[in-house]
């Protein structure tokens, strides 16, 4: 429903899950993956140096919804839920917004609390419905994950989930859910009395890649998606080799998935334009993280924080932003403040009030009144141990009789301070790294220890950041919580045979 021009502060926020910037034609890719976004760019600012706060879904979305860095909001696979923070949707809902969240991502559910504050939410996860991931089962998982004595129980649940996902998702990817996500978004907007905040996550480009036939023929002709390696852990642990020809096929399937996202966004935007919703609405399009296809001998988006994962696409349509390309570095966490600024909501009673210096709509963007690590020139990235992915990696390695090195990147937590010209990476179990991004954008030459001023500046900024968010990484809690587990939660686990 169209809203009055004087009061309309609508927001459509799109996350293209797992989409790397250099595979989008709107960013100069030589294949026509995003003709729709190229048209969108005629009305939007295209940011070349947008940085995600983490390389995977849960912590990034928690940052988008709270304006906090991962170590501040605490959501990771070591602690897979957002707790004690007011979300953007809660704040906007309290300010009179209609709010909705539609996705097919298993992390964006009531279980993780990422959907808190959304008036309407639906999850099209292909393995299990979002409602199953909430309630007593979620509480049981939380307690097990917090307790080392019960971690083996949680591992069994993860293993079962991994098997189910590989079996059920082997023939049809999340792209089949994207039209439903778009349909529900259109219905929500059409029925809204406004203003509205509509958030969607599109999972097409996340493994496994099984794109619609039309786009598979265009970008990966004669490729059978069931015959190529669709499990990144097999490659990462060394159990599976991938030839150059197979990598080409995998990248073609990936491009086809991106083209389907673009097609569906065109459908949403065309409807908004035809129904007088376009001019009144700020539209944000970004990726939460990218994907690796053999760069640094890795596949997927685990075990590193290199630029193909964290330098993500970001495009924003807003009357106060020029339709142009920006080389200024921005952080995705600042989108939280940008939306609040657009909505005219100070969020003074929220966990993180509006900071106008972090709003892209402010001409003094990142001119902070107080000292911040790196003087506002740095973006910071954090990566905690990926419990679920690590378990899968260990299972694949065990089946292939491969022994994983515990002092490797697979087991290492990571942090980074990044500027467009350079990046310093702090690793927990392997040596730190430093790269001159202006001369070495692919991060192939580790220049740590060569004595550059850039290394000293970024290492110092990262140390300041670490101090500001609580110092070194904290161990996972090992409290005995069996006595606190509800009878309902215990019953669910007993029914599954995991506790007596």
C-alpha positions in Angstrom: 0.0 0.0 0.0 1.4 3.4 -1.0 2.2 5.7 2.0 1.9 9.4 2.2 5.1 11.1 0.8 5.5 13.3 3.9 5.8 10.3 6.3 7.0 7.4 4.1 10.3 6.0 5.4 10.0 2.6 3.9 13.0 0.2 3.7 13.6 -2.9 1.6 16.8 -4.7 2.7 18.1 -7.5 0.5 20.9 -9.8 1.4 22.2 -11.9 -1.4 23.7 -14.8 0.6 27.2 -16.0 -0.4 27.5 -13.7 -3.4 31.1 -12.5 -4.1 31.5 -9.1 -5.6 33.7 -10.0 -8.6 31.0 -12.3 -10.0 28.6 -9.5 -10.6 28.5 -7.8 -14.0 27.4 -4.6 -12.2 30.9 -4.7 -10.7 32.6 -5.4 -14.0 32.4 -9.2 -14.3 32.6 -10.2 -17.9 29.6 -12.5 -17.8 26.0 -11.0 -17.8 25.1 -12.2 -14.3 23.3 -9.1 -13.1 21.6 -7.0 -15.8 18.9 -6.1 -13.3 21.4 -4.7 -10.8 23.0 -2.8 -13.6 19.7 -1.0 -14.1 19.3 -0.6 -10.3 22.8 1.0 -10.2 21.4 3.9 -12.3 19.5 5.0 -9.2 22.0 3.8 -6.5 25.4 4.3 -5.0 27.6 1.3 -5.7 30.2 0.8 -3.0 33.5 -0.8 -4.0 35.0 -1.1 -0.6 32.2 -2.6 1.6 33.5 -4.9 4.4 31.5 -7.5 6.2 32.3 -8.0 9.9 32.6 -11.8 9.5 32.8 -14.4 6.7 29.5 -16.2 7.4 25.8 -15.7 7.9 25.0 -15.7 11.6 27.4 -13.1 13.0 27.0 -10.9 9.9 23.2 -10.8 10.2 23.5 -10.2 14.0 25.7 -7.3 13.2 23.3 -5.9 10.6 20.5 -6.1 13.1 22.4 -4.6 16.1 25.1 -2.4 14.8 27.6 -4.4 16.8 30.8 -6.3 16.0 30.6 -10.1 16.5 32.5 -10.1 19.8 30.0 -7.5 21.1 26.8 -9.2 20.2 28.3 -12.7 20.8 26.5 -14.7 18.1 28.7 -17.3 16.6 28.8 -21.1 16.2 30.4 -21.2 19.6 27.3 -19.4 20.8 24.7 -19.7 18.0 22.1 -17.2 19.1 21.7 -13.5 19.6 21.0 -12.6 23.2 20.5 -9.5 25.2 20.5 -7.0 22.3 17.7 -4.9 20.8 17.4 -5.7 17.2 16.7 -3.2 14.4 13.3 -4.8 13.7 12.4 -4.5 17.4 13.3 -0.8 17.4 11.5 0.0 14.1 8.4 -2.0 15.2 8.2 0.0 18.4 8.4 3.1 16.3 5.3 2.1 14.3 6.9 0.1 11.4 5.4 -3.0 9.8 8.2 -5.4 9.8 8.8 -8.7 7.9 11.6 -11.2 7.3 11.6 -13.9 4.7 14.5 -16.2 3.9 15.5 -19.8 3.3 18.5 -19.6 5.6 18.6 -22.0 8.5 20.4 -19.4 10.7 17.7 -16.7 10.3 15.0 -18.3 12.5 13.4 -17.9 16.0 16.1 -20.3 17.3 18.9 -17.8 16.8 16.7 -14.8 17.8 17.6 -13.1 14.5 13.9 -12.8 13.7 13.0 -11.1 17.0 11.0 -8.0 16.3 9.6 -9.0 12.9 5.8 -8.9 12.8 5.8 -11.5 10.1 8.6 -14.0 9.4 8.8 -17.2 7.3 11.8 -19.5 6.7 11.9 -21.8 3.7 14.9 -23.8 4.8 14.8 -27.0 2.7 15.7 -29.4 5.5 13.5 -28.4 8.4 11.0 -25.6 9.1 12.0 -22.6 11.1 9.5 -23.4 13.8 11.3 -26.6 14.5 14.5 -24.6 15.3 12.8 -22.7 18.1 11.2 -23.6 21.4 12.4 -26.5 23.6 14.6 -28.0 20.9 16.5 -24.7 20.6 16.9 -24.4 24.3 18.2 -27.9 24.5 20.8 -27.2 21.8 21.8 -24.0 23.5 22.5 -25.8 26.8 24.4 -28.6 25.1 26.5 -26.2 23.0 27.4 -24.2 26.1 28.6 -27.3 28.0 31.7 -29.3 27.0 30.4 -32.4 28.7 27.4 -32.3 26.5 29.2 -31.2 23.3 29.4 -34.8 22.1 25.6 -34.9 22.2 25.5 -31.8 20.1 28.0 -33.2 17.7 25.7 -36.2 17.1 22.9 -33.8 16.3 25.2 -31.9 13.9 26.2 -35.1 12.2 22.6 -36.2 11.7 21.8 -32.7 10.4 24.7 -32.8 8.0 23.6 -36.2 6.6 20.0 -34.9 6.2 21.1 -31.8 4.5 23.3 -33.6 2.0 20.5 -36.0 1.2 17.6 -33.6 1.0 19.4 -30.7 -0.7 21.2 -32.8 -3.3 18.7 -32.3 -6.1 17.1 -28.9 -5.6 18.8 -25.8 -4.1 17.5 -22.8 -2.2 16.8 -21.0 -5.5 13.5 -22.9 -5.6 12.4 -21.0 -2.5 13.4 -17.5 -3.8 10.2 -17.0 -5.8 8.2 -17.7 -2.6 10.3 -15.2 -0.7 9.7 -12.5 -3.3 5.9 -13.4 -3.5 5.6 -13.0 0.3 7.5 -9.7 0.2 5.2 -8.3 -2.4 2.2 -9.5 -0.5 3.5 -7.9 2.7 4.2 -4.6 1.1 0.9 -4.6 -0.6 -1.0 -5.2 2.7 1.2 -2.8 4.8 -0.3 0.4 6.2 3.3 1.6 6.4 5.9 2.6 6.9 7.5 -0.8 6.5 10.8 -2.6 6.9 11.0 -5.7 4.8 14.1 -7.9 5.0 14.9 -10.8 2.7 17.8 -13.2 2.4 18.2 -15.1 -0.9 20.1 -18.3 -0.6 20.6 -19.3 -4.3 24.4 -18.8 -4.4 25.0 -20.9 -1.3 26.2 -24.5 -1.8 24.9 -26.7 -3.2 24.5 -25.1 -6.6 21.4 -26.5 -8.5 20.3 -23.5 -10.5 17.1 -23.4 -12.7 17.5 -25.0 -16.1 17.2 -21.7 -18.0 20.2 -20.2 -16.3 22.2 -23.4 -16.1 22.0 -23.6 -19.9 23.2 -20.0 -20.2 26.2 -20.2 -17.7 26.9 -23.9 -17.3 25.8 -25.7 -20.5 26.0 -29.4 -20.4 27.0 -29.4 -16.7 25.3 -31.9 -14.5 25.1 -30.3 -11.1 24.9 -33.6 -9.3 28.2 -34.7 -10.8 30.5 -31.9 -9.6 31.9 -31.5 -6.1 29.2 -29.8 -4.0 30.7 -30.5 -0.6 33.4 -28.0 0.2 34.7 -30.0 3.2 35.8 -32.9 0.9 38.1 -30.6 -0.9 39.3 -28.5 2.1 40.3 -31.6 4.1 42.2 -33.1 1.1 39.8 -36.0 0.5 38.8 -34.7 -3.0 40.7 -33.1 -5.9 39.0 -30.7 -8.3 40.3 -30.3 -11.8 40.4 -26.9 -13.6 37.5 -28.2 -15.8 35.4 -29.0 -12.8 36.2 -25.6 -11.2 34.9 -24.0 -14.4 31.7 -26.0 -14.1 31.3 -25.1 -10.5 31.8 -21.4 -11.2 29.3 -21.6 -14.1 26.7 -23.1 -11.8 27.4 -20.3 -9.2 27.0 -17.7 -11.9 23.7 -19.2 -12.9 22.4 -19.0 -9.3 23.4 -15.3 -9.2 21.5 -14.7 -12.4 18.4 -16.2 -10.9 18.7 -13.9 -7.9 19.0 -11.0 -10.3 15.9 -12.1 -12.2 13.8 -12.3 -9.0 15.0 -8.9 -7.7 14.0 -7.5 -11.1 10.5 -8.9 -10.5 10.2 -7.4 -7.0 11.5 -4.0 -8.1 9.3 -3.9 -11.2 6.3 -4.5 -9.0 7.3 -1.8 -6.6 7.7 0.7 -9.5 4.4 -0.3 -11.0 2.6 0.2 -7.6 4.1 3.5 -6.5 6.4 2.0 -3.9 9.7 2.8 -5.5 10.3 6.5 -4.8 9.2 6.2 -1.1 11.6 3.3 -0.3 15.2 3.1 0.6 16.6 -0.1 -1.0 19.7 -1.8 0.3 21.3 -4.7 -1.5 24.4 -6.4 -0.2 26.0 -9.8 0.4 26.6 -11.1 3.9 29.8 -12.7 2.6 31.4 -14.1 -0.5 32.7 -17.5 -1.5 36.0 -19.1 -2.4 36.5 -21.3 -5.5 40.1 -22.6 -5.0 41.6 -19.3 -3.9 44.1 -20.0 -1.2 43.3 -23.7 -1.8 39.9 -23.3 -0.1 36.3 -23.9 -1.2 33.3 -22.3 0.4 33.4 -19.6 3.1 35.1 -21.1 6.1 38.6 -21.1 7.6 39.8 -17.6 6.5 38.9 -13.9 6.2 40.4 -13.1 2.8 38.9 -10.4 0.7 36.8 -12.6 -1.6 34.8 -13.4 1.5 34.7 -10.0 3.3 34.9 -7.3 0.6 31.3 -7.7 -0.4 28.9 -6.0 -2.9 26.8 -3.1 -1.5 24.4 -0.9 -3.3 22.1 1.6 -1.7 19.2 3.6 -3.4 18.3 6.7 -1.4 17.4 10.3 -2.5 20.3 11.7 -0.5 22.9 9.4 -2.1 24.3 10.0 -5.6 23.9 7.4 -8.3 27.6 6.9 -8.5 30.5 4.5 -7.6 32.1 5.1 -4.3 35.7 4.0 -3.4 35.2 4.9 0.3 35.5 2.0 2.7 32.3 1.3 4.6 31.4 -1.3 7.1 28.2 -3.4 6.9 27.6 -2.8 10.6 27.0 0.9 9.6 23.8 -0.1 7.7 22.1 -0.5 11.0 22.7 3.2 11.7 21.9 4.2 8.1 18.4 2.6 8.4 17.7 4.3 11.7 18.8 7.6 10.3 16.6 7.1 7.2 13.6 6.2 9.5 14.2 9.2 11.8 14.5 6.8 14.8 17.2 7.6 17.4 16.8 4.2 19.2 17.9 6.0 22.4 16.5 3.1 24.5 18.0 0.4 22.3 21.2 -1.5 23.0 22.9 0.5 20.3 21.5 4.0 19.8 21.8 5.8 16.4 25.4 7.0 15.7 25.1 9.6 12.9 28.8 9.3 12.2 28.1 5.7 11.1 25.2 6.6 8.8 25.9 6.6 5.0 23.3 9.4 4.8 25.5 11.7 6.8 27.9 13.9 4.8 30.4 13.6 7.7 30.2 9.8 7.6 32.9 8.2 9.9 33.9 11.6 11.3 33.8 10.3 14.9 33.5 12.7 17.8 35.5 10.2 20.0 38.6 8.2 19.4 37.9 4.9 17.7 40.5 2.1 16.8 42.2 3.0 13.6 40.8 6.6 13.7 37.8 5.5 11.6 39.9 4.4 8.7 39.8 0.7 9.4 37.1 -2.0 9.0 37.3 -4.9 11.5 36.5 -8.5 10.9 36.1 -11.3 13.4 35.9 -15.1 12.9 35.2 -17.6 15.6 35.7 -21.3 15.3 33.0 -22.7 12.9 31.7 -25.6 15.1 29.4 -27.1 12.5 31.7 -26.8 9.5 34.6 -28.0 11.5 32.7 -31.1 12.6 31.8 -31.8 8.9 35.5 -31.3 7.9 36.6 -33.8 10.6 34.1 -36.3 9.4 35.2 -36.1 5.8 38.9 -36.3 6.8 38.3 -39.3 9.0 36.5 -41.2 6.2 39.6 -40.5 4.0 42.1 -41.5 6.7 43.4 -37.9 6.9 44.7 -36.5 10.1 43.9 -32.7 10.4 46.6 -30.5 12.0 45.1 -28.9 15.2 47.5 -26.0 14.7 46.1 -25.0 11.4 43.6 -22.5 10.0 40.8 -25.0 10.4 41.0 -24.6 14.2 42.1 -21.0 14.3 40.0 -18.0 15.3 40.8 -14.9 13.3 40.6 -11.1 13.4 41.5 -8.4 10.9 42.0 -4.7 10.5 41.5 -3.6 6.9 41.9 -0.5 4.8 41.6 -0.3 1.0 45.4 -0.3 0.8 46.3 -3.0 3.3 45.1 -5.7 5.7 46.5 -7.2 8.9 45.1 -10.6 10.0 45.6 -11.9 13.6 45.4 -15.8 13.7 45.0 -17.8 16.8 46.9 -21.0 15.9 48.9 -20.0 12.8 51.2 -17.0 12.2 49.6 -13.6 11.6 49.4 -12.3 8.0 49.8 -8.9 6.4 48.9 -7.9 2.8 49.4 -4.7 0.7 46.0 -4.8 -1.0 46.8 -2.0 -3.4 49.7 -3.9 -4.9 48.5 -7.4 -4.0 44.7 -7.5 -4.2 44.6 -11.4 -4.4 46.5 -11.6 -1.0 49.2 -13.9 -2.5 52.3 -12.4 -0.8 52.3 -12.3 3.0 54.4 -9.2 3.7 54.3 -9.5 7.5 57.6 -8.7 9.1 59.0 -6.6 6.2 58.9 -3.5 8.3 56.3 -1.4 6.4 54.5 1.5 8.1 51.2 0.1 7.0 51.7 -3.1 8.9 52.6 -1.2 12.1 49.6 1.0 11.7 47.1 -1.8 11.1 48.5 -4.1 13.8 48.2 -1.3 16.3 44.7 -0.5 15.2 43.7 -4.2 15.5 45.2 -4.3 19.0 43.2 -1.2 19.9 40.1 -2.9 18.5 40.7 -6.1 20.4 41.1 -4.2 23.6 37.9 -2.2 23.0 35.8 -5.4 22.5 37.3 -7.3 25.5 40.7 -8.5 24.6 41.6 -12.0 23.4 39.0 -14.6 22.6 37.1 -16.1 25.4 36.7 -19.8 26.0 33.3 -21.4 25.6 31.5 -21.9 29.0 31.8 -25.3 30.6 29.1 -25.0 33.3 27.1 -28.0 34.3 23.6 -27.2 33.1 21.8 -30.5 33.1 20.0 -29.5 36.3 18.7 -26.4 34.6 17.4 -28.1 31.5 13.6 -28.1 31.3 11.7 -31.4 31.4 10.4 -30.7 27.9 13.9 -30.2 26.5 15.1 -33.4 28.3 12.1 -35.3 26.9 13.0 -34.2 23.3 16.5 -35.4 23.7 15.5 -38.7 25.4 13.1 -39.3 22.5 16.1 -39.0 20.1 18.2 -41.3 22.3 20.9 -38.8 23.2 20.4 -38.8 27.0 19.0 -41.5 29.3 
